[in-house]
């Protein structure tokens, strides 16, 4: 379309485009057909497509969205072309799933692997950096599960589908507070509880990774090497 043909007062072009108004009815029919086909295909792909998606499944969903837009809207493109592309994308995804089922190495490549972000109350900083996960993202996930102390976490995994799996510690232990720093009342409450439970033995936690030690040990953190400490809570 040439720029000389563009006019703001051309309401018919803005509303209907250059296709005749009757094409709107055709778009409606095309959309219904493609929508039904998409429901069948997504159902065929399995229950995972309606849950948390893996990297491969997300790629397939984006591909499906790009494929169906053209046959629904372009008058010079037929539905059979779109249907053929949909079938190719589905067969490709099913084939990769089968190969992944037969080979664990291929599955790790196409699906990804889970990552260990917290181990025995200590942040695994190198893994977090590799996965581009910040401390605040980890803390937010723990607070959502009503965990306000990093020491109460035995394991925190980032699954391949992007979900977090949290395993609590069987016994309460002191750890880095993960409460929002502006919530002074909650911080004071947990600090008082910690003093009572630890019989006034002062424990501190590394602000960088959460490693806990006694306050009288004037040494850098043995886990990450930093020397910034905060009072641990229980």
JONORHU-V17671 format. One record per residue. N is the residue number from 0. SS is DSSP state (A for helix, B for strand, O for the rest). OMEGA is omega in radians with two decimals (999 if undefined). D_CENTER is the distance of its C-alpha to the mean C-alpha in whole Angstrom. Layout:
N&SS&OMEGA&D_CENTER, N&SS&OMEGA&D_CENTER
This chain:
0&O&-3.11&41, 1&O&-3.10&43, 2&A&3.12&43, 3&A&-3.11&46, 4&A&-3.10&45, 5&O&3.11&43, 6&O&-3.11&44, 7&O&-3.13&43, 8&O&3.14&45, 9&O&-3.07&45, 10&A&-3.11&43, 11&A&3.11&43, 12&A&-3.13&41, 13&A&-3.08&39, 14&A&-3.00&38, 15&A&-3.05&39, 16&O&3.13&39, 17&O&3.09&41, 18&O&3.11&41, 19&O&-3.13&44, 20&O&3.13&43, 21&O&3.14&43, 22&A&3.08&40, 23&A&3.10&38, 24&A&3.11&39, 25&A&3.08&38, 26&A&3.11&35, 27&A&-3.13&35, 28&A&3.12&36, 29&A&-3.10&34, 30&A&3.13&30, 31&A&-3.12&31, 32&A&-3.12&32, 33&A&-3.14&29, 34&A&3.11&27, 35&A&3.10&29, 36&A&3.13&28, 37&A&3.10&24, 38&A&3.13&24, 39&A&-3.08&26, 40&A&3.13&24, 41&A&3.06&21, 42&A&3.14&23, 43&A&-3.13&24, 44&A&3.06&21, 45&O&-3.06&20, 46&A&-3.10&18, 47&A&-3.08&15, 48&A&3.10&15, 49&A&3.10&15, 50&O&3.05&12, 51&O&-3.02&8, 52&O&2.96&9, 53&O&-3.12&9, 54&A&-3.12&10, 55&A&-3.13&14, 56&A&3.07&13, 57&A&3.10&11, 58&A&3.13&14, 59&A&-3.14&17, 60&A&3.10&16, 61&A&3.11&16, 62&A&3.11&19, 63&A&3.12&21, 64&A&3.11&20, 65&A&-3.10&22, 66&A&-2.98&25, 67&A&-3.07&26, 68&A&-3.08&26, 69&A&-3.12&29, 70&A&3.10&31, 71&A&-2.94&31, 72&A&-3.04&32, 73&O&-3.10&34, 74&O&-3.10&38, 75&O&3.12&39, 76&O&-3.13&36, 77&O&3.14&37, 78&A&-3.09&34, 79&A&3.09&35, 80&A&3.12&33, 81&A&3.13&30, 82&A&3.12&30, 83&A&3.12&31, 84&A&3.10&28, 85&A&-3.14&26, 86&A&3.11&28, 87&A&3.14&27, 88&A&3.14&23, 89&A&3.14&23, 90&A&3.10&26, 91&A&-3.13&24, 92&A&3.13&21, 93&A&3.12&23, 94&A&3.10&25, 95&A&3.11&22, 96&A&3.13&21, 97&A&3.12&24, 98&A&3.10&25, 99&A&3.10&22, 100&A&-3.12&23, 101&A&-3.07&26, 102&O&3.12&25, 103&A&3.14&23, 104&A&3.10&23, 105&A&3.12&22, 106&A&3.11&19, 107&A&-3.12&17, 108&A&-3.03&18, 109&A&-3.10&16, 110&A&-3.04&14, 111&O&-3.14&13, 112&O&3.09&13, 113&O&-3.10&12, 114&B&3.10&13, 115&B&-3.08&15, 116&B&3.11&14, 117&B&3.12&17, 118&B&3.13&20, 119&O&3.07&23, 120&O&-3.11&22, 121&B&3.10&22, 122&B&3.07&19, 123&O&-2.93&18, 124&A&-3.13&18, 125&A&3.12&19, 126&A&3.10&16, 127&A&3.09&14, 128&A&3.12&15, 129&A&-3.12&15, 130&A&-3.13&11, 131&O&3.10&11, 132&O&-3.12&10, 133&O&3.09&13, 134&A&-3.09&15, 135&A&3.06&14, 136&A&3.09&11, 137&A&-3.11&12, 138&A&3.13&15, 139&A&3.11&13, 140&A&3.13&11, 141&A&3.12&15, 142&A&3.11&17, 143&A&3.09&15, 144&O&3.10&17, 145&O&3.03&20, 146&O&-3.05&20, 147&O&-3.09&22, 148&B&-3.08&23, 149&A&3.13&21, 150&A&-3.14&24, 151&A&-3.13&23, 152&B&3.03&20, 153&B&-3.13&21, 154&B&2.98&18, 155&B&-3.12&14, 156&B&2.92&12, 157&B&-3.07&9, 158&O&-3.13&9, 159&O&3.14&9, 160&O&3.12&7, 161&O&3.12&4, 162&O&3.10&6, 163&B&3.05&8, 164&B&-3.03&12, 165&B&3.07&15, 166&B&-3.11&19, 167&B&3.04&21, 168&O&3.14&24, 169&O&-3.12&27, 170&O&3.10&29, 171&O&3.12&29, 172&O&-3.12&29, 173&O&-3.14&29, 174&B&-3.13&26, 175&O&3.09&24, 176&B&3.13&24, 177&O&3.03&21, 178&O&3.05&22, 179&O&-3.05&22, 180&O&-3.14&25, 181&O&-3.11&26, 182&O&-3.05&27, 183&A&-3.09&30, 184&A&-3.14&31, 185&A&3.11&29, 186&A&3.13&29, 187&A&3.14&33, 188&A&-3.11&33, 189&A&3.10&30, 190&A&3.10&33, 191&A&3.10&36, 192&A&3.12&34, 193&A&3.13&34, 194&A&-3.11&37, 195&A&-3.08&39, 196&A&-3.11&37, 197&O&3.10&37, 198&O&3.05&41, 199&O&2.98&41, 200&O&-3.03&39, 201&O&3.07&37, 202&B&3.10&34, 203&B&-3.13&32, 204&B&3.10&28, 205&B&-3.14&27, 206&O&-3.06&25, 207&O&-3.05&23, 208&O&3.12&22, 209&O&3.12&23, 210&O&-3.03&26, 211&B&3.06&29, 212&B&3.07&33, 213&B&-3.06&36, 214&O&-3.06&37, 215&O&3.12&40, 216&O&-3.05&39, 217&O&-3.14&39, 218&O&3.05&37, 219&O&3.14&34, 220&O&-3.11&31, 221&O&-3.14&31, 222&O&-3.07&27, 223&O&3.10&26, 224&O&3.12&30, 225&O&-3.10&29, 226&O&3.08&32, 227&O&-3.01&30, 228&B&3.04&30, 229&B&3.14&30, 230&B&-3.14&31, 231&O&3.09&29, 232&B&-3.12&29, 233&O&999&29
